[in-house]
Amino acid sequence: MSRTKSWILRAVAAAAAIALSQPAGADQGCALKQTASLPMHLVGNRVVVDAQADDSPVSFVIDTGATYSLIGRALAARLNLGVRARGGESYGVTGAATTYVATVPSLRLGQLVARNQPFFVDGNLGDGQNGGPGGIFGADFLGMYDFEFDLAAGKFNLYLHDHCPDKVVYWDNEYFKLPFGTGGGRTPRINISVSVDGHPLRGILDTGAYHTAVRLATARAKLDYDETKGGDDPTVTITGVASTANIVGHRHRFASLEFGPITLRNPALDVIPMDFGKGGAPEIGSHINDMRADQPEIIVGMDVISKLHLYVDYADSAIYFTLAQPPKAAN
């Protein structure tokens, strides 16, 4: 599925892009142009937004670590969509899986609508009802816009890339800025530099990951980690979307984790044997393997991201954020 065929979105009305006011003293010609604002909440520790597929309410996970967008096989069945096998395999943190695709005739996200939208199909996702997610919006969709996580207000906002540089934080006069790399693949990633116990690691910001995780081989080679001497480290089990396999690791407390201006003391990080699959990138969530170099050594997940009010500017490859207190996760 090429990026040109993926996510052909249009505004329902010409006035769908709404200009937002900037902080006092800002150039009004730099105002953000909002294209959609979706209700957002936490299910477990994943960000979920409300959409409509074929006029039926569906919950979707926002997953910056996923290369492509997916829907659940149960949702495809509920909507009576034809599911067909696609050549090749997908690769996630737990290994390889056969890929399937389906086409959603109509998908609505606030003021935006897509017609005949193709999705990969995943057997581990639900049917999108009763608060559980029926799909994932990955980087093929997210990269077409800027987006804002406002967990305190329960809003996921989409914006056009058309704005002045560094004129995106409208909710505060003080903020942090963190540049990132996109990886140069078919869809953009959010590659950041992360340090654990003072050791620089290649990281990725992944809103689809429940918890921040370090690759086992990296922990052994760079962080002096020995899983046989973990003592009281609890065992963690991870199931990857697009795969029925589980992997087992341990949650270990390190001395520090740093990225940008943020330093976390004594963070508990998952140390897991990520399967890169034929040399491809490890990705948590719906992740299709299309990267073969510069593999992430650490995945920064929602245990960290949920503490931030976040704006991701894909066009300028920068993250802007302030500290925020998110709402209590839904049961």
C-alpha positions as CSV (number, residue, x, y, z in Angstrom):
1,M,0.0,0.0,0.0
2,S,1.7,3.1,-1.2
3,R,1.5,6.4,0.7
4,T,-0.1,8.1,-2.3
5,K,-3.0,5.6,-2.1
6,S,-3.2,5.7,1.7
7,W,-5.2,8.3,3.4
8,I,-6.9,10.3,0.6
9,L,-8.7,12.7,2.9
10,R,-10.8,15.7,2.1
11,A,-12.7,18.3,4.1
12,V,-16.4,17.9,4.2
13,A,-16.8,21.6,3.9
14,A,-14.4,24.3,2.6
15,A,-14.3,25.9,6.0
16,A,-13.0,22.7,7.7
17,A,-9.6,24.2,8.4
18,I,-10.2,26.5,11.4
19,A,-7.6,29.1,12.3
20,L,-6.7,29.1,16.0
21,S,-5.5,32.1,17.9
22,Q,-1.9,32.3,19.1
23,P,-0.6,33.6,22.4
24,A,-0.6,37.3,22.9
25,G,1.9,39.1,20.7
26,A,2.0,36.3,18.1
27,D,1.8,37.0,14.4
28,Q,-1.8,36.2,13.5
29,G,-0.6,35.2,10.0
30,C,1.0,32.3,11.7
31,A,-2.2,31.0,13.2
32,L,-2.6,27.2,13.3
33,K,-5.2,25.8,10.8
34,Q,-7.1,23.0,12.6
35,T,-8.7,20.4,10.3
36,A,-10.2,18.1,13.0
37,S,-10.7,17.8,16.7
38,L,-11.5,14.3,18.0
39,P,-12.6,13.2,21.5
40,M,-9.7,11.3,23.1
41,H,-9.3,9.2,26.1
42,L,-7.0,6.5,27.6
43,V,-7.9,2.8,27.5
44,G,-5.4,1.0,29.6
45,N,-2.4,3.2,28.7
46,R,-3.2,3.7,25.0
47,V,-4.6,6.9,23.4
48,V,-7.9,6.2,21.7
49,V,-10.0,8.5,19.6
50,D,-13.6,8.2,18.3
51,A,-14.3,8.0,14.6
52,Q,-17.0,6.5,12.3
53,A,-16.5,3.7,9.8
54,D,-19.4,3.3,7.4
55,D,-21.4,5.5,9.8
56,S,-20.8,3.2,12.7
57,P,-18.9,4.5,15.8
58,V,-15.4,3.0,16.1
59,S,-12.5,3.6,18.5
60,F,-9.0,3.9,17.0
61,V,-5.6,3.9,18.8
62,I,-3.2,6.7,17.9
63,D,0.1,4.9,17.2
64,T,3.1,7.0,16.1
65,G,5.3,3.8,16.0
66,A,3.0,2.0,13.6
67,T,4.1,2.3,10.0
68,Y,0.6,1.7,8.5
69,S,-2.9,2.0,9.7
70,L,-4.9,-1.1,10.6
71,I,-8.4,-2.3,11.5
72,G,-9.4,-5.4,13.5
73,R,-10.6,-8.5,11.8
74,A,-13.6,-8.4,14.1
75,L,-14.4,-4.9,12.9
76,A,-14.1,-6.0,9.3
77,A,-16.6,-8.8,10.0
78,R,-19.0,-6.4,11.8
79,L,-18.9,-4.0,8.7
80,N,-19.2,-7.0,6.3
81,L,-15.9,-6.0,4.6
82,G,-14.0,-8.4,2.3
83,V,-10.6,-9.4,3.8
84,R,-7.9,-10.6,1.4
85,A,-4.4,-11.8,1.8
86,R,-1.6,-9.5,0.7
87,G,1.8,-10.7,-0.4
88,G,4.6,-10.5,2.1
89,E,4.8,-10.4,5.8
90,S,4.6,-7.8,8.6
91,Y,7.2,-7.6,11.3
92,G,6.5,-6.4,14.8
93,V,8.2,-6.7,18.2
94,T,7.1,-10.3,18.4
95,G,8.1,-11.4,14.9
96,A,6.5,-12.0,11.5
97,A,2.8,-12.4,10.6
98,T,0.9,-12.8,7.3
99,T,-0.7,-9.6,6.2
100,Y,-4.3,-9.1,5.2
101,V,-6.1,-6.0,3.9
102,A,-9.6,-4.7,3.7
103,T,-11.2,-1.5,2.3
104,V,-13.5,0.7,4.4
105,P,-16.1,2.4,2.1
106,S,-16.4,5.5,4.3
107,L,-14.3,6.7,7.3
108,R,-15.1,9.9,9.1
109,L,-12.8,11.7,11.6
110,G,-14.5,14.9,12.8
111,Q,-14.6,17.2,9.8
112,L,-12.6,14.8,7.6
113,V,-13.8,11.9,5.5
114,A,-12.0,9.2,3.5
115,R,-13.6,7.1,0.8
116,N,-12.6,3.5,-0.1
117,Q,-9.8,3.6,2.4
118,P,-7.5,0.6,2.5
119,F,-6.3,-0.8,5.8
120,F,-4.2,-3.7,6.9
121,V,-6.2,-6.2,9.0
122,D,-5.1,-7.5,12.4
123,G,-6.6,-10.4,14.3
124,N,-5.7,-9.1,17.8
125,L,-7.9,-5.9,17.5
126,G,-11.6,-5.9,18.4
127,D,-14.7,-4.6,16.6
128,G,-14.4,-1.0,17.8
129,Q,-17.4,-1.2,20.2
130,N,-17.7,-1.1,24.0
131,G,-14.8,1.2,24.4
132,G,-12.2,-1.2,22.9
133,P,-10.2,-0.1,19.9
134,G,-11.2,-1.5,16.5
135,G,-8.3,0.0,14.6
136,I,-5.0,1.9,14.6
137,F,-4.0,5.2,13.0
138,G,-0.4,4.9,12.1
139,A,2.3,7.1,10.6
140,D,0.9,6.9,7.0
141,F,-2.1,8.9,8.3
142,L,-0.5,10.9,11.1
143,G,2.4,12.1,8.9
144,M,0.0,14.0,6.6
145,Y,-0.7,16.5,9.5
146,D,0.6,18.1,12.6
147,F,-1.1,16.7,15.6
148,E,-1.7,17.6,19.3
149,F,-2.2,15.4,22.3
150,D,-4.2,17.3,24.9
151,L,-5.0,14.5,27.4
152,A,-6.2,16.9,30.1
153,A,-8.9,18.3,27.7
154,G,-9.5,14.9,26.1
155,K,-8.8,16.2,22.6
156,F,-6.7,14.9,19.7
157,N,-6.3,17.8,17.2
158,L,-5.1,17.7,13.6
159,Y,-3.6,20.7,11.9
160,L,-2.3,21.6,8.4
161,H,1.5,21.8,8.0
162,D,0.9,25.5,6.9
163,H,2.2,27.6,9.8
164,C,5.3,29.6,10.8
165,P,8.2,27.8,12.3
166,D,8.1,27.5,16.1
167,K,4.6,29.1,16.2
168,V,2.6,26.1,17.4
169,V,2.3,26.2,21.2
170,Y,-0.8,28.2,21.7
171,W,-1.6,27.0,25.2
172,D,1.5,28.3,27.1
173,N,4.2,30.9,26.7
174,E,6.9,28.5,27.9
175,Y,7.6,25.1,26.3
176,F,10.2,22.6,25.3
177,K,11.3,21.8,21.7
178,L,12.9,18.5,20.7
179,P,14.0,17.9,17.1
180,F,13.5,14.4,15.7
181,G,14.5,12.4,12.6
182,T,11.9,10.7,10.3
183,G,14.1,7.8,9.3
184,G,13.8,8.4,5.5
185,G,11.4,5.5,5.0
186,R,8.0,5.5,3.2
187,T,6.3,6.8,6.2
188,P,7.8,9.1,8.9
189,R,9.0,7.9,12.3
190,I,9.8,10.0,15.3
191,N,13.4,9.1,16.0
192,I,14.9,10.8,19.0
193,S,18.1,10.5,21.0
194,V,17.6,9.0,24.5
195,S,20.1,8.3,27.2
196,V,19.8,5.6,29.8
197,D,22.2,5.8,32.7
198,G,24.2,8.3,30.7
199,H,24.6,6.0,27.6
200,P,23.2,7.5,24.4
201,L,20.7,5.2,22.6
202,R,18.7,5.4,19.3
203,G,15.1,5.9,20.4
204,I,11.7,6.2,18.9
205,L,8.6,8.0,20.3
206,D,5.8,5.4,20.2
207,T,2.3,6.3,21.4
208,G,1.2,2.7,20.7
209,A,3.6,1.3,23.3
210,Y,2.1,0.8,26.8
211,H,5.5,1.1,28.5
212,T,9.0,2.3,27.6
213,A,11.2,-0.7,26.5
214,V,14.9,-1.3,25.9
215,R,16.1,-4.0,23.5
216,L,17.7,-6.8,25.5
217,A,20.8,-6.9,23.3
218,T,21.3,-3.2,23.9
219,A,20.8,-3.5,27.6
220,R,23.4,-6.3,27.7
221,A,26.0,-4.5,25.5
222,K,25.6,-0.9,26.7
223,L,23.9,-0.9,30.1
224,D,25.7,-3.8,31.9
225,Y,22.4,-5.6,32.2
226,D,22.4,-9.2,33.1
227,E,18.9,-10.8,33.2
228,T,20.2,-13.7,35.2
229,K,21.0,-11.3,38.1
230,G,17.7,-9.4,38.0
231,G,16.7,-10.5,41.5
232,D,13.2,-9.1,42.0
233,D,12.7,-7.8,38.5
234,P,9.1,-8.7,37.6
235,T,8.4,-10.6,34.4
236,V,6.5,-8.8,31.6
237,T,4.8,-10.4,28.6
238,I,4.1,-8.5,25.4
239,T,1.8,-9.5,22.6
240,G,2.4,-7.7,19.3
241,V,-0.4,-6.5,17.1
242,A,-0.3,-8.4,13.8
243,S,1.2,-11.4,15.5
244,T,-0.1,-14.1,17.9
245,A,3.3,-14.7,19.4
246,N,4.2,-13.5,22.9
247,I,7.6,-12.4,24.1
248,V,8.8,-12.4,27.7
249,G,11.1,-9.9,29.3
250,H,11.7,-8.2,32.7
251,R,11.0,-4.8,34.1
252,H,14.2,-3.3,35.5
253,R,14.8,-0.1,37.4
254,F,17.7,1.9,35.9
255,A,19.3,5.0,37.4
256,S,18.1,7.6,34.8
257,L,16.4,8.2,31.5
258,E,16.9,11.4,29.5
259,F,15.5,12.9,26.3
260,G,15.6,16.5,25.4
261,P,15.2,18.6,28.6
262,I,13.5,15.8,30.6
263,T,15.3,13.6,33.1
264,L,13.5,10.7,34.9
265,R,15.2,9.3,38.0
266,N,15.1,5.6,38.7
267,P,12.8,4.7,35.8
268,A,11.4,1.2,35.5
269,L,12.0,0.1,31.9
270,D,10.9,-3.1,30.1
271,V,13.9,-5.1,28.8
272,I,12.7,-7.3,26.0
273,P,14.2,-9.5,23.3
274,M,12.8,-7.6,20.3
275,D,12.6,-9.6,17.1
276,F,13.7,-7.3,14.2
277,G,12.6,-9.8,11.6
278,K,14.9,-10.1,8.6
279,G,16.9,-7.0,9.7
280,G,13.8,-4.8,10.0
281,A,12.9,-2.3,12.7
282,P,11.2,-3.4,15.9
283,E,7.9,-1.6,16.4
284,I,5.3,-2.0,19.0
285,G,1.7,-2.0,17.9
286,S,0.7,-2.4,14.3
287,H,4.1,-2.1,12.9
288,I,5.0,-3.1,9.4
289,N,8.7,-3.7,8.8
290,D,9.9,-1.3,6.1
291,M,13.1,-0.1,7.8
292,R,16.4,-1.9,7.7
293,A,18.9,0.5,9.2
294,D,19.2,2.7,12.3
295,Q,17.1,0.4,14.4
296,P,15.8,1.9,17.6
297,E,17.4,0.6,20.8
298,I,14.7,2.1,23.1
299,I,11.0,2.7,22.6
300,V,9.6,5.6,24.6
301,G,6.0,4.6,25.4
302,M,2.9,6.0,27.0
303,D,4.1,5.8,30.6
304,V,6.3,8.8,29.6
305,I,4.3,10.4,26.8
306,S,1.1,10.6,28.9
307,K,2.7,13.1,31.2
308,L,3.1,15.6,28.4
309,H,0.9,18.1,26.5
310,L,2.4,17.3,23.1
311,Y,2.4,18.9,19.6
312,V,4.2,16.9,16.8
313,D,5.2,18.9,13.8
314,Y,6.1,16.3,11.1
315,A,6.9,19.0,8.5
316,D,9.6,20.6,10.6
317,S,10.6,17.4,12.4
318,A,10.1,18.8,15.9
319,I,8.2,17.9,19.0
320,Y,6.9,20.7,21.2
321,F,5.6,19.9,24.7
322,T,4.8,21.1,28.2
323,L,4.2,19.0,31.3
324,A,0.6,18.1,31.8
325,Q,-1.5,16.0,34.2
326,P,-3.5,13.5,32.1
327,P,-6.9,12.3,33.2
328,K,-7.4,9.0,34.9
329,A,-7.3,6.0,32.5
330,A,-10.6,4.4,31.6
331,N,-11.3,1.0,33.1
